[in-house]
Amino acid sequence: MILIRLVQSPIELSDWSSTIDDPDTGAHAWFAGVTRRKTTTEGGRVRITKTLHYQAHESMALGQLQQLAEQAMRTYSLAAVVIVHRLGEVPLGQASVLVGCSSAHRRDAFSALPWIMDRLKADVPIWKRETFADDSTEWIHP
Amino acid sequence: MQILLFAGVRDAAGCDVIEVTVDPPATAAMLIDAVAAQVPAAAQLIGVSRLAVDGQYVAGDHVVERGDAELALIPPVSGG
């Protein structure tokens, strides 16, 4: 089972937790990426984030997320994968992304989460724009 | 050919789609260069961007046909 969604409203784990239920799994693993207040630059300067705004090429992002979920299912023998990414404004402390997966044993579910997030951050066409405490803004293009 | 723009490139261009003209056969790299020439303020960012054809990334030497449904310039992504 694969579930991929792009949403405009807050992501609550409780809304999604049952989506990876499967009677043949013994491990459910979740990751939430959350808007962080402080970012330390390479030069050691601390920048204070006020809020984040996410933009996507939505149809391509959905396709890319589906592809990487399918790869994760095969690579880690997962029973289910859910990936939810929020677009638009994401205030401090709120989740921009939620990834969950289930597998028969814990090692596969644990391993799949960083694998999925690394690929999401490399290839899925979603971008964040930071608004800092001084109201300056910057698109993040790593 | 029309190319969709996103994030920092879209802001620099001031529009979400740009029209470029390249003599055929047009490769992805040629189209990216054409966008950079039209949006010099973002040339560096465009130079590290990838082209997607119908939602799939293509290599620089990929020849883009005029009938290709959707072209998108994808600057380095920062989801998550």
Backbone of each chain as ProteinMPNN parsed JSONL, in Angstrom:
{"seq_chain_A": "MILIRLVQSPIELSDWSSTIDDPDTGAHAWFAGVTRRKTTTEGGRVRITKTLHYQAHESMALGQLQQLAEQAMRTYSLAAVVIVHRLGEVPLGQASVLVGCSSAHRRDAFSALPWIMDRLKADVPIWKRETFADDSTEWIHP", "coords_chain_A": {"N_chain_A": [[0.838, -1.186, 0.0], [0.624, 2.113, -0.945], [0.618, 5.525, -0.143], [0.379, 8.765, -1.167], [0.484, 12.193, -0.644], [-0.026, 15.693, -1.221], [-0.495, 18.446, 0.76], [-2.32, 21.308, 2.05], [-2.799, 22.025, 4.588], [-2.295, 21.769, 8.227], [-0.237, 18.971, 9.244], [-1.111, 16.188, 10.967], [0.012, 13.567, 12.91], [-1.733, 11.708, 14.011], [-3.835, 11.653, 12.25], [-2.946, 10.084, 10.223], [-1.856, 7.76, 11.131], [-3.048, 5.228, 11.11], [-2.891, 4.449, 8.502], [-0.825, 2.825, 7.701], [-1.28, 0.438, 8.803], [-1.134, -3.071, 9.123], [-1.774, -6.434, 9.409], [0.31, -8.228, 9.213], [2.628, -6.956, 9.852], [5.298, -6.036, 12.059], [6.528, -3.77, 12.757], [6.247, -0.319, 12.872], [7.271, 2.72, 11.576], [8.006, 6.192, 11.864], [8.677, 9.446, 10.513], [8.926, 12.899, 11.046], [9.437, 15.953, 9.511], [10.175, 19.146, 10.643], [9.507, 22.641, 10.96], [12.243, 24.559, 11.837], [13.649, 26.82, 14.235], [16.259, 27.951, 14.491], [19.086, 28.348, 12.371], [22.367, 27.541, 11.692], [24.82, 29.065, 9.841], [27.427, 28.24, 7.389], [29.469, 29.916, 8.0], [29.196, 30.221, 10.682], [27.286, 31.917, 11.613], [24.228, 32.564, 13.23], [21.029, 32.178, 12.074], [17.728, 33.303, 12.388], [14.734, 31.799, 11.867], [11.537, 32.835, 10.774], [9.291, 31.843, 9.456], [8.37, 29.209, 7.114], [7.869, 28.713, 3.612], [6.473, 26.578, 1.259], [6.832, 25.481, -2.097], [5.786, 23.679, -4.999], [6.328, 21.672, -7.948], [3.632, 20.304, -8.661], [2.381, 18.013, -9.962], [4.586, 16.644, -10.951], [6.012, 16.241, -8.578], [4.287, 14.516, -7.182], [4.461, 12.277, -8.844], [7.216, 11.675, -8.672], [7.437, 11.133, -5.936], [5.799, 8.897, -5.746], [7.29, 7.102, -7.3], [9.655, 6.861, -5.748], [8.603, 5.795, -3.428], [7.7, 3.333, -4.356], [10.168, 2.171, -4.995], [11.268, 2.057, -2.428], [9.515, 0.266, -1.211], [10.182, -2.115, -2.547], [12.965, -2.313, -2.026], [13.147, -2.47, 0.77], [11.323, -4.355, 1.556], [8.719, -3.499, 2.369], [5.464, -3.213, 3.847], [3.748, -1.094, 3.698], [3.766, 2.352, 2.705], [3.616, 5.738, 3.511], [3.625, 9.053, 2.428], [3.488, 12.372, 3.179], [3.417, 15.677, 2.224], [3.512, 19.037, 3.103], [2.37, 22.063, 1.589], [2.729, 25.601, 0.835], [2.426, 27.96, 3.547], [4.336, 27.069, 6.397], [4.372, 27.197, 9.67], [6.672, 27.787, 12.482], [7.681, 24.875, 14.266], [5.741, 23.25, 13.22], [4.857, 20.447, 11.115], [6.389, 19.879, 8.015], [6.744, 17.703, 6.453], [5.757, 14.286, 6.485], [6.627, 10.991, 6.943], [5.86, 7.624, 6.803], [6.225, 4.112, 7.469], [5.749, 0.563, 7.228], [6.777, -2.693, 8.243], [7.681, -6.192, 8.337], [9.693, -6.66, 10.201], [11.75, -4.684, 12.465], [14.167, -3.637, 11.453], [14.024, -3.14, 8.666], [12.002, -1.15, 8.444], [13.123, 0.907, 10.002], [15.43, 1.446, 8.443], [14.382, 2.274, 6.03], [13.32, 4.855, 6.321], [15.389, 7.027, 6.458], [16.439, 6.561, 3.925], [14.292, 7.122, 2.206], [13.887, 9.854, 2.873], [16.357, 11.024, 2.151], [16.325, 10.739, -0.606], [14.005, 12.106, -1.265], [14.799, 14.701, -0.594], [16.736, 15.087, -2.505], [15.641, 14.83, -5.078], [12.857, 15.338, -5.422], [10.611, 17.664, -6.747], [10.198, 20.087, -4.884], [10.286, 23.109, -3.096], [11.675, 25.202, -0.528], [11.059, 28.377, 0.901], [12.623, 30.569, 2.958], [11.566, 32.764, 5.505], [13.076, 35.152, 7.369], [13.812, 36.417, 10.719], [14.214, 39.121, 10.405], [12.52, 39.731, 8.394], [13.543, 39.36, 5.845], [13.734, 37.346, 2.873], [14.422, 34.125, 1.396], [14.957, 31.794, -1.145], [15.669, 28.378, -0.804], [18.216, 26.728, -2.233], [20.014, 24.168, -2.289]], "CA_chain_A": [[0.0, 0.0, 0.0], [1.355, 3.38, -1.016], [-0.254, 6.697, -0.069], [1.157, 9.979, -1.4], [-0.392, 13.363, -0.631], [0.448, 17.057, -0.997], [-1.608, 19.068, 1.494], [-2.15, 22.737, 2.356], [-3.186, 22.242, 5.989], [-1.361, 21.112, 9.162], [-0.123, 17.513, 9.2], [-1.183, 15.59, 12.3], [0.334, 12.141, 12.831], [-2.899, 10.88, 14.38], [-4.713, 11.523, 11.076], [-2.344, 9.205, 9.226], [-1.167, 6.63, 11.759], [-3.649, 3.926, 10.788], [-2.782, 4.142, 7.071], [0.198, 1.806, 7.433], [-1.64, -0.782, 9.539], [-1.139, -4.338, 8.365], [-1.648, -7.467, 10.446], [1.539, -9.006, 9.069], [3.805, -6.143, 10.182], [5.641, -5.917, 13.464], [7.254, -2.514, 12.954], [5.757, 0.912, 12.241], [8.247, 3.786, 11.832], [7.558, 7.505, 11.375], [9.565, 10.617, 10.585], [8.307, 14.193, 10.74], [10.326, 17.099, 9.35], [9.465, 20.239, 11.318], [10.145, 23.953, 10.793], [13.185, 24.829, 12.933], [13.834, 28.266, 14.419], [17.645, 28.412, 14.322], [19.961, 27.71, 11.399], [23.731, 28.052, 11.755], [25.429, 29.071, 8.51], [28.789, 27.691, 7.362], [30.343, 30.899, 8.646], [28.963, 30.234, 12.113], [26.258, 32.887, 11.962], [22.936, 31.953, 13.538], [19.902, 32.888, 11.467], [16.471, 32.959, 13.046], [13.643, 31.639, 10.903], [10.201, 33.202, 11.251], [8.365, 30.866, 8.885], [8.769, 28.626, 5.83], [6.83, 28.588, 2.589], [6.859, 25.523, 0.314], [6.239, 25.487, -3.439], [6.092, 22.419, -5.688], [5.773, 21.273, -9.239], [2.828, 19.312, -7.941], [2.167, 16.733, -10.659], [5.873, 15.937, -11.002], [6.352, 15.818, -7.211], [3.49, 13.326, -6.869], [5.037, 11.164, -9.588], [8.525, 11.328, -8.108], [7.219, 10.515, -4.621], [5.268, 7.555, -6.007], [8.409, 6.264, -7.753], [10.592, 6.512, -4.67], [7.891, 4.906, -2.505], [7.731, 1.992, -4.95], [11.536, 1.661, -4.817], [11.443, 1.736, -1.007], [8.75, -0.966, -0.943], [10.958, -3.253, -3.053], [14.283, -2.396, -1.397], [13.082, -2.781, 2.201], [10.228, -5.306, 1.812], [7.741, -2.799, 3.2], [4.053, -3.507, 3.598], [3.055, 0.161, 3.408], [4.514, 3.615, 2.782], [2.829, 6.961, 3.357], [4.422, 10.279, 2.387], [2.627, 13.553, 3.132], [4.206, 16.909, 2.253], [2.683, 20.241, 3.162], [2.772, 23.185, 0.746], [2.31, 26.884, 1.382], [3.092, 28.409, 4.771], [4.482, 26.089, 7.482], [4.938, 27.937, 10.807], [7.626, 27.127, 13.38], [7.21, 23.765, 15.081], [4.779, 22.405, 12.512], [5.496, 19.495, 10.209], [6.316, 20.086, 6.562], [6.703, 16.394, 5.803], [5.565, 13.115, 7.343], [6.866, 9.732, 6.237], [5.643, 6.452, 7.644], [6.293, 2.837, 6.752], [5.61, -0.615, 8.086], [7.458, -3.883, 7.729], [7.55, -7.329, 9.248], [10.685, -6.537, 11.275], [12.073, -3.279, 12.665], [15.345, -3.157, 10.721], [13.626, -2.607, 7.359], [11.273, 0.112, 8.618], [14.118, 1.907, 10.438], [16.35, 1.781, 7.351], [13.688, 2.893, 4.896], [13.019, 6.276, 6.541], [16.428, 7.929, 5.927], [16.573, 6.33, 2.482], [13.228, 7.902, 1.56], [14.102, 11.299, 3.061], [17.509, 11.462, 1.359], [15.923, 10.861, -2.023], [13.043, 13.215, -1.354], [15.546, 15.963, -0.556], [17.604, 15.207, -3.678], [15.005, 14.744, -6.401], [11.435, 15.681, -5.545], [10.565, 19.103, -7.027], [9.567, 20.904, -3.847], [11.27, 24.1, -2.644], [11.287, 26.007, 0.623], [11.506, 29.767, 0.991], [12.702, 30.975, 4.361], [11.4, 34.152, 5.937], [13.86, 35.283, 8.593], [13.266, 37.306, 11.741], [14.26, 40.511, 9.919], [11.565, 39.758, 7.267], [14.167, 39.031, 4.565], [13.331, 36.025, 2.397], [15.445, 33.457, 0.586], [14.694, 30.44, -1.603], [16.767, 27.477, -0.457], [18.645, 25.887, -3.361], [21.288, 23.629, -1.792]], "C_chain_A": [[0.885, 1.253, 0.0], [0.341, 4.513, -0.976], [0.625, 7.943, -0.162], [0.189, 11.157, -1.406], [0.433, 14.654, -0.523], [-0.725, 17.803, -0.369], [-1.279, 20.53, 1.793], [-2.409, 23.039, 3.831], [-2.232, 21.486, 6.91], [-1.416, 19.588, 9.069], [-0.12, 17.003, 10.631], [-0.952, 14.091, 12.167], [-0.893, 11.268, 13.073], [-3.856, 10.688, 13.199], [-4.227, 10.438, 10.12], [-1.883, 7.872, 9.808], [-1.758, 5.28, 11.362], [-3.433, 3.515, 9.334], [-1.759, 3.057, 6.78], [-0.081, 0.52, 8.208], [-1.646, -1.989, 8.606], [-0.918, -5.441, 9.387], [-0.364, -8.288, 10.356], [2.799, -8.189, 9.336], [4.016, -6.101, 11.686], [6.354, -4.624, 13.779], [6.577, -1.397, 12.169], [6.74, 2.015, 12.601], [7.77, 5.073, 11.172], [8.669, 8.524, 11.481], [8.744, 11.846, 10.249], [9.404, 15.236, 10.627], [9.566, 18.347, 9.765], [10.223, 21.548, 11.102], [10.947, 24.311, 12.05], [13.456, 26.327, 13.012], [15.243, 28.73, 14.076], [18.36, 27.631, 13.235], [21.332, 28.354, 11.511], [24.367, 27.939, 10.38], [26.834, 28.489, 8.593], [29.773, 28.634, 8.037], [30.119, 31.023, 10.141], [27.899, 31.219, 12.562], [24.934, 32.159, 12.203], [21.828, 32.805, 12.927], [18.609, 32.378, 12.103], [15.356, 32.939, 11.994], [12.323, 32.049, 11.548], [9.167, 32.2, 10.746], [8.946, 30.308, 7.594], [7.565, 28.591, 4.898], [7.323, 27.556, 1.577], [6.091, 25.658, -0.992], [6.625, 24.174, -4.11], [5.67, 22.475, -7.143], [4.927, 20.056, -8.884], [2.688, 17.978, -8.674], [3.466, 15.933, -10.722], [6.261, 15.428, -9.612], [5.574, 14.554, -6.835], [4.065, 12.105, -7.584], [6.366, 10.709, -9.02], [8.376, 10.643, -6.743], [6.689, 9.086, -4.783], [6.402, 6.611, -6.414], [9.319, 5.881, -6.598], [9.92, 5.645, -3.607], [7.903, 3.469, -3.041], [9.121, 1.364, -4.795], [11.769, 1.246, -3.369], [10.711, 0.445, -0.65], [9.563, -2.196, -1.345], [12.245, -3.437, -2.26], [14.203, -2.906, 0.039], [11.922, -3.72, 2.556], [9.153, -4.701, 2.714], [6.332, -3.26, 2.849], [3.31, -2.243, 3.171], [4.012, 1.336, 3.529], [3.517, 4.757, 2.643], [3.785, 8.152, 3.386], [3.452, 11.448, 2.217], [3.52, 14.782, 3.204], [3.266, 18.094, 2.23], [3.244, 21.298, 2.226], [2.199, 24.478, 1.321], [3.064, 27.172, 2.672], [3.155, 27.277, 5.805], [5.154, 26.796, 8.659], [5.918, 27.097, 11.632], [6.958, 26.001, 14.155], [6.216, 22.86, 14.4], [5.49, 21.558, 11.466], [5.298, 19.918, 8.753], [6.215, 18.749, 5.835], [6.52, 15.312, 6.863], [5.754, 11.875, 6.474], [6.642, 8.593, 7.217], [5.78, 5.185, 6.814], [6.149, 1.705, 7.753], [6.249, -1.812, 7.402], [7.322, -5.001, 8.753], [8.463, -7.165, 10.46], [11.232, -5.109, 11.306], [13.21, -2.773, 11.776], [14.963, -2.527, 9.373], [12.921, -1.25, 7.507], [12.214, 1.227, 9.064], [14.974, 2.377, 9.259], [15.661, 2.548, 6.227], [13.508, 4.403, 5.09], [14.126, 7.208, 6.048], [16.63, 7.77, 4.427], [15.534, 7.162, 1.734], [13.508, 9.398, 1.683], [15.28, 11.811, 2.246], [17.122, 11.645, -0.103], [14.9, 11.962, -2.222], [13.79, 14.544, -1.439], [16.447, 16.165, -1.769], [16.819, 15.43, -4.966], [13.562, 15.234, -6.504], [11.29, 17.198, -5.679], [9.661, 19.89, -6.076], [10.656, 21.841, -3.33], [10.736, 24.841, -1.426], [11.864, 27.42, 0.492], [11.463, 30.169, 2.455], [12.338, 32.451, 4.496], [12.074, 34.265, 7.293], [13.247, 36.339, 9.52], [13.269, 38.759, 11.293], [13.375, 40.709, 8.684], [12.227, 39.609, 5.9], [13.749, 37.61, 4.176], [14.4, 35.449, 1.478], [14.947, 32.076, 0.169], [15.91, 29.578, -1.282], [17.033, 26.561, -1.652], [20.0, 25.284, -3.026], [22.199, 23.14, -2.921]], "O_chain_A": [[1.77, 1.411, 0.841], [-0.669, 4.479, -1.679], [1.511, 8.149, 0.668], [-0.824, 11.12, -2.105], [1.449, 14.702, 0.171], [-1.83, 17.79, -0.911], [-0.116, 20.934, 1.789], [-2.256, 24.178, 4.271], [-1.448, 20.659, 6.446], [-2.472, 18.996, 8.85], [0.765, 17.343, 11.417], [-1.64, 13.42, 11.398], [-1.073, 10.232, 12.433], [-4.592, 9.703, 13.14], [-4.998, 9.93, 9.305], [-1.553, 6.952, 9.06], [-1.031, 4.289, 11.287], [-3.742, 2.386, 8.955], [-1.813, 2.429, 5.723], [0.763, -0.375, 8.269], [-2.103, -1.923, 7.464], [0.04, -5.382, 10.158], [0.009, -8.967, 11.313], [3.909, -8.656, 9.083], [3.071, -6.127, 12.474], [6.746, -4.387, 14.921], [6.36, -1.511, 10.963], [7.023, 2.237, 13.778], [7.207, 5.058, 10.077], [9.49, 8.487, 12.398], [7.965, 11.847, 9.296], [10.213, 15.39, 11.542], [8.45, 18.586, 9.303], [11.454, 21.553, 11.066], [10.416, 24.36, 13.159], [13.488, 27.018, 11.994], [15.419, 29.774, 13.448], [18.26, 26.405, 13.173], [21.452, 29.577, 11.435], [24.446, 26.848, 9.815], [27.374, 28.269, 9.677], [30.789, 28.2, 8.581], [30.77, 31.832, 10.803], [27.635, 31.346, 13.757], [24.574, 31.247, 11.46], [21.705, 33.994, 13.221], [18.434, 31.18, 12.322], [15.086, 33.94, 11.33], [12.02, 31.683, 12.683], [8.288, 31.763, 11.489], [9.897, 30.862, 7.043], [6.418, 28.459, 5.326], [8.452, 27.644, 1.094], [4.887, 25.91, -1.009], [7.684, 23.617, -3.818], [4.772, 23.227, -7.519], [5.425, 18.932, -8.813], [2.86, 16.922, -8.066], [3.463, 14.712, -10.57], [6.778, 14.319, -9.478], [6.132, 13.632, -6.24], [4.148, 11.024, -7.001], [6.622, 9.511, -8.898], [9.097, 9.694, -6.434], [7.084, 8.182, -4.047], [6.477, 5.475, -5.946], [9.714, 4.722, -6.471], [10.588, 4.844, -2.952], [8.089, 2.515, -2.287], [9.241, 0.175, -4.5], [12.387, 0.215, -3.104], [11.219, -0.372, 0.118], [9.634, -3.181, -0.61], [12.589, -4.551, -1.866], [15.059, -3.67, 0.484], [11.579, -3.862, 3.729], [8.732, -5.314, 3.696], [6.046, -3.643, 1.714], [2.365, -2.304, 2.384], [4.939, 1.324, 4.339], [2.668, 4.738, 1.752], [4.646, 8.248, 4.26], [2.697, 11.511, 1.247], [4.302, 14.92, 4.144], [2.333, 18.144, 1.43], [4.461, 21.419, 2.083], [1.31, 24.458, 2.173], [4.183, 26.701, 2.874], [2.154, 26.607, 6.059], [6.372, 26.978, 8.654], [5.983, 25.875, 11.5], [5.833, 26.136, 14.637], [5.873, 21.806, 14.935], [6.574, 21.902, 10.995], [4.196, 20.264, 8.327], [5.666, 18.671, 4.736], [7.046, 15.401, 7.972], [5.133, 11.729, 5.422], [7.175, 8.601, 8.327], [5.492, 5.177, 5.617], [6.391, 1.865, 8.949], [6.263, -1.931, 6.177], [6.902, -4.777, 9.889], [8.084, -7.479, 11.588], [11.187, -4.403, 10.298], [13.217, -1.605, 11.389], [15.519, -1.499, 8.988], [13.221, -0.312, 6.768], [12.126, 2.354, 8.575], [15.211, 3.574, 9.101], [16.282, 3.371, 5.556], [13.54, 5.152, 4.114], [13.831, 8.118, 5.273], [16.955, 8.735, 3.736], [15.855, 7.827, 0.749], [13.38, 10.132, 0.703], [15.22, 12.914, 1.702], [17.549, 12.6, -0.752], [14.924, 12.668, -3.23], [13.456, 15.403, -2.255], [16.878, 17.286, -2.039], [17.283, 16.144, -5.855], [13.099, 15.52, -7.609], [11.783, 17.942, -4.832], [8.547, 20.291, -6.412], [11.802, 21.432, -3.146], [9.535, 25.079, -1.294], [12.991, 27.618, 0.038], [10.418, 30.119, 3.104], [12.759, 33.279, 3.689], [11.705, 33.576, 8.244], [12.307, 37.046, 9.159], [12.434, 39.548, 11.735], [13.469, 41.734, 8.009], [11.543, 39.72, 4.882], [13.449, 36.781, 5.036], [15.177, 36.181, 0.865], [14.559, 31.273, 1.018], [17.048, 30.007, -1.469], [16.198, 25.738, -2.027], [21.031, 25.821, -3.431], [23.303, 22.662, -2.66]]}, "seq_chain_B": "MQILLFAGVRDAAGCDVIEVTVDPPATAAMLIDAVAAQVPAAAQLIGVSRLAVDGQYVAGDHVVERGDAELALIPPVSGG", "coords_chain_B": {"N_chain_B": [[9.617, 27.191, -27.506], [7.84, 26.435, -24.518], [8.706, 26.77, -21.124], [8.299, 25.716, -17.845], [8.779, 27.523, -14.813], [10.273, 27.661, -11.53], [10.415, 28.488, -8.006], [13.399, 30.087, -6.971], [14.225, 30.778, -9.552], [11.836, 31.377, -10.851], [11.035, 33.621, -9.384], [13.135, 35.4, -10.034], [12.753, 35.68, -12.763], [10.242, 36.699, -12.847], [7.956, 35.522, -13.759], [5.953, 32.569, -14.335], [6.233, 30.909, -16.457], [8.248, 30.564, -19.355], [9.165, 31.572, -22.633], [11.213, 30.093, -24.987], [13.46, 30.06, -27.764], [15.025, 27.752, -29.749], [17.172, 26.448, -32.189], [16.299, 23.436, -33.868], [18.131, 20.282, -33.791], [17.039, 20.527, -30.49], [18.688, 20.331, -27.488], [18.389, 19.378, -23.983], [20.319, 20.766, -22.516], [20.825, 22.952, -24.181], [18.389, 24.279, -24.064], [18.303, 24.963, -21.359], [20.471, 26.717, -21.279], [19.395, 28.703, -22.905], [17.327, 29.68, -21.339], [18.844, 30.75, -19.273], [20.115, 32.819, -20.625], [18.018, 34.542, -21.006], [17.281, 35.172, -18.454], [19.375, 36.598, -16.882], [19.953, 37.386, -14.282], [19.596, 35.16, -12.731], [21.374, 33.342, -13.669], [23.435, 31.723, -12.624], [22.094, 30.004, -10.847], [20.35, 28.797, -12.653], [22.174, 27.427, -14.152], [22.81, 25.244, -12.578], [20.541, 23.844, -12.592], [18.066, 21.34, -13.504], [16.478, 19.858, -16.372], [13.145, 18.841, -16.805], [11.101, 16.593, -18.54], [7.847, 16.067, -19.223], [7.503, 15.425, -16.496], [9.708, 13.885, -15.829], [13.166, 13.731, -15.095], [15.696, 14.676, -17.421], [18.769, 13.98, -19.205], [21.485, 16.238, -20.067], [22.091, 15.964, -22.775], [19.798, 15.074, -23.898], [17.482, 15.072, -26.503], [15.005, 17.349, -27.15], [11.799, 17.092, -28.263], [9.514, 18.959, -30.302], [6.906, 18.299, -29.788], [6.855, 17.469, -27.191], [5.098, 17.262, -24.168], [5.283, 18.744, -21.698], [7.62, 20.956, -20.397], [9.937, 21.578, -17.832], [11.904, 23.631, -15.768], [14.016, 22.684, -13.281], [15.264, 23.859, -10.481], [17.846, 23.265, -7.925], [16.481, 21.223, -5.395], [14.547, 21.578, -2.318], [12.851, 20.287, -0.535], [11.115, 18.786, 2.297]], "CA_chain_B": [[9.111, 26.207, -26.551], [7.529, 27.005, -23.207], [9.334, 26.05, -20.014], [7.799, 26.12, -16.532], [9.825, 27.986, -13.879], [9.918, 27.482, -10.122], [11.227, 28.949, -6.866], [14.245, 31.257, -7.172], [14.251, 31.152, -10.975], [10.547, 32.016, -11.13], [11.058, 34.971, -8.81], [14.07, 36.242, -10.791], [12.179, 35.927, -14.081], [8.998, 37.448, -12.691], [6.867, 34.819, -14.432], [6.054, 31.131, -14.043], [6.536, 30.166, -17.686], [9.074, 31.389, -20.227], [9.22, 31.077, -24.012], [12.566, 30.137, -25.541], [13.554, 29.579, -29.146], [16.31, 27.091, -30.012], [17.117, 25.717, -33.458], [16.344, 21.984, -33.68], [17.613, 19.559, -32.631], [17.275, 21.235, -29.228], [18.95, 19.458, -26.337], [18.025, 19.955, -22.686], [21.355, 21.733, -22.133], [20.628, 24.166, -24.981], [17.214, 24.982, -23.533], [18.689, 25.56, -20.074], [21.297, 27.886, -21.621], [18.523, 29.74, -23.452], [16.64, 30.313, -20.205], [19.847, 31.561, -18.556], [20.369, 34.04, -21.392], [16.868, 35.443, -20.833], [17.164, 35.55, -17.033], [20.779, 36.636, -16.443], [20.065, 37.572, -12.825], [19.59, 33.844, -12.087], [22.149, 32.453, -14.552], [24.185, 30.733, -11.833], [21.126, 29.019, -10.362], [19.849, 28.057, -13.815], [23.268, 26.548, -14.57], [22.815, 24.015, -11.764], [19.181, 23.3, -12.641], [17.833, 20.217, -14.416], [15.255, 19.934, -17.164], [12.235, 17.692, -16.725], [10.175, 16.456, -19.667], [6.68, 15.291, -18.765], [7.645, 14.975, -15.117], [10.887, 13.037, -15.612], [14.434, 14.399, -15.37], [16.436, 14.193, -18.591], [20.172, 14.378, -19.246], [21.739, 17.426, -20.87], [22.13, 15.678, -24.213], [18.479, 14.608, -24.336], [16.897, 15.922, -27.543], [13.617, 17.665, -26.816], [10.948, 17.225, -29.448], [8.557, 20.06, -30.174], [5.634, 17.79, -29.295], [6.914, 17.089, -25.781], [3.947, 17.945, -23.573], [5.576, 19.724, -20.65], [9.026, 21.151, -20.042], [10.056, 22.313, -16.571], [13.258, 23.843, -15.269], [13.974, 22.296, -11.87], [16.457, 24.233, -9.716], [18.093, 22.347, -6.802], [15.247, 21.142, -4.595], [14.758, 21.74, -0.871], [11.695, 19.82, 0.22], [11.399, 18.114, 3.563]], "C_chain_B": [[8.887, 26.862, -25.197], [8.118, 26.123, -22.105], [8.789, 26.604, -18.702], [8.974, 26.486, -15.622], [9.328, 27.858, -12.442], [10.91, 28.196, -9.201], [12.086, 30.162, -7.234], [14.304, 31.716, -8.618], [12.96, 31.88, -11.348], [10.545, 33.447, -10.6], [11.956, 35.904, -9.613], [13.489, 36.612, -12.154], [10.91, 36.771, -13.994], [7.831, 36.804, -13.414], [7.042, 33.322, -14.173], [6.216, 30.277, -15.294], [7.269, 31.105, -18.627], [9.135, 30.737, -21.606], [10.652, 31.191, -24.503], [12.54, 29.559, -26.954], [14.951, 29.028, -29.368], [16.162, 26.327, -31.321], [17.162, 24.213, -33.195], [17.607, 21.386, -34.311], [18.023, 20.248, -31.322], [17.523, 20.223, -28.104], [18.506, 20.165, -25.057], [19.033, 21.024, -22.283], [21.193, 23.042, -22.899], [19.435, 24.976, -24.454], [17.533, 25.662, -22.203], [19.545, 26.805, -20.329], [20.436, 29.041, -22.133], [17.753, 30.45, -22.346], [17.615, 31.233, -19.462], [20.114, 32.874, -19.281], [19.238, 35.048, -21.211], [16.703, 35.93, -19.398], [18.568, 35.621, -16.444], [20.933, 36.783, -14.934], [20.126, 36.228, -12.097], [20.44, 32.848, -12.868], [22.881, 31.369, -13.772], [23.26, 29.617, -11.341], [20.6, 28.162, -11.516], [20.905, 27.051, -14.295], [23.36, 25.263, -13.776], [21.419, 23.386, -11.708], [19.109, 22.142, -13.636], [16.556, 20.467, -15.215], [14.447, 18.657, -16.959], [11.291, 17.739, -17.921], [9.05, 15.527, -19.213], [6.929, 14.648, -17.4], [8.807, 14.054, -14.835], [12.15, 13.844, -15.939], [15.073, 13.809, -16.626], [17.871, 14.698, -18.523], [20.342, 15.569, -20.194], [21.715, 17.179, -22.357], [20.807, 15.118, -24.743], [17.904, 15.583, -25.367], [15.402, 16.091, -27.263], [12.842, 17.881, -28.106], [9.93, 18.331, -29.215], [7.226, 19.58, -29.591], [5.651, 17.399, -27.828], [5.935, 17.946, -24.985], [4.337, 19.028, -22.582], [7.067, 19.759, -20.35], [9.073, 21.983, -18.764], [11.531, 22.437, -16.194], [13.227, 23.646, -13.756], [15.275, 22.722, -11.186], [16.653, 23.271, -8.543], [16.95, 22.407, -5.783], [15.559, 21.206, -3.102], [13.505, 21.366, -0.091], [12.114, 19.164, 1.531], [11.487, 19.084, 4.71]], "O_chain_B": [[9.649, 27.735, -24.783], [8.034, 24.896, -22.157], [8.813, 27.813, -18.474], [10.024, 25.843, -15.656], [8.129, 27.935, -12.173], [12.057, 28.464, -9.56], [11.569, 31.154, -7.75], [14.421, 32.912, -8.885], [12.987, 32.876, -12.07], [10.106, 34.37, -11.285], [11.601, 37.058, -9.854], [13.704, 37.72, -12.646], [10.548, 37.467, -14.943], [6.818, 37.46, -13.661], [8.133, 32.864, -13.836], [6.326, 29.055, -15.2], [6.96, 32.295, -18.696], [9.153, 29.512, -21.729], [11.245, 32.268, -24.443], [11.724, 28.7, -27.287], [15.942, 29.738, -29.2], [15.162, 25.644, -31.543], [17.972, 23.754, -32.388], [18.109, 21.94, -35.289], [19.203, 20.513, -31.087], [16.679, 19.375, -27.813], [18.279, 21.375, -25.042], [18.65, 22.074, -21.766], [21.397, 24.119, -22.34], [19.478, 26.205, -24.409], [17.097, 26.784, -21.946], [19.363, 27.829, -19.671], [20.705, 30.206, -21.838], [17.548, 31.662, -22.399], [17.261, 32.346, -19.072], [20.315, 33.912, -18.651], [19.463, 36.258, -21.254], [16.073, 36.958, -19.147], [18.925, 34.8, -15.6], [21.937, 36.349, -14.369], [20.642, 36.15, -10.982], [20.248, 31.638, -12.742], [22.94, 30.221, -14.212], [23.602, 28.436, -11.412], [20.427, 26.952, -11.371], [20.573, 25.97, -14.78], [23.933, 24.284, -14.254], [21.153, 22.511, -10.884], [19.978, 21.987, -14.494], [15.669, 21.199, -14.777], [14.988, 17.551, -16.941], [10.754, 18.792, -18.265], [9.275, 14.367, -18.868], [6.608, 13.48, -17.181], [8.907, 13.495, -13.743], [12.194, 14.554, -16.944], [15.003, 12.604, -16.865], [18.16, 15.704, -17.876], [19.467, 15.866, -21.008], [21.363, 18.069, -23.13], [20.717, 14.733, -25.909], [17.85, 16.788, -25.12], [14.651, 15.121, -27.157], [13.182, 18.735, -28.925], [9.535, 18.605, -28.082], [6.5, 20.359, -28.972], [4.617, 17.04, -27.264], [5.924, 19.172, -25.096], [3.778, 20.124, -22.618], [7.69, 18.731, -20.085], [8.345, 22.966, -18.625], [12.297, 21.478, -16.288], [12.509, 24.344, -13.04], [16.284, 22.025, -11.296], [15.73, 22.534, -8.195], [16.515, 23.482, -5.369], [16.68, 20.928, -2.675], [13.139, 22.028, 0.88], [13.299, 19.012, 1.826], [11.722, 18.675, 5.847]]}, "name": "protein", "num_of_chains": 2, "seq": "MILIRLVQSPIELSDWSSTIDDPDTGAHAWFAGVTRRKTTTEGGRVRITKTLHYQAHESMALGQLQQLAEQAMRTYSLAAVVIVHRLGEVPLGQASVLVGCSSAHRRDAFSALPWIMDRLKADVPIWKRETFADDSTEWIHPMQILLFAGVRDAAGCDVIEVTVDPPATAAMLIDAVAAQVPAAAQLIGVSRLAVDGQYVAGDHVVERGDAELALIPPVSGG"}
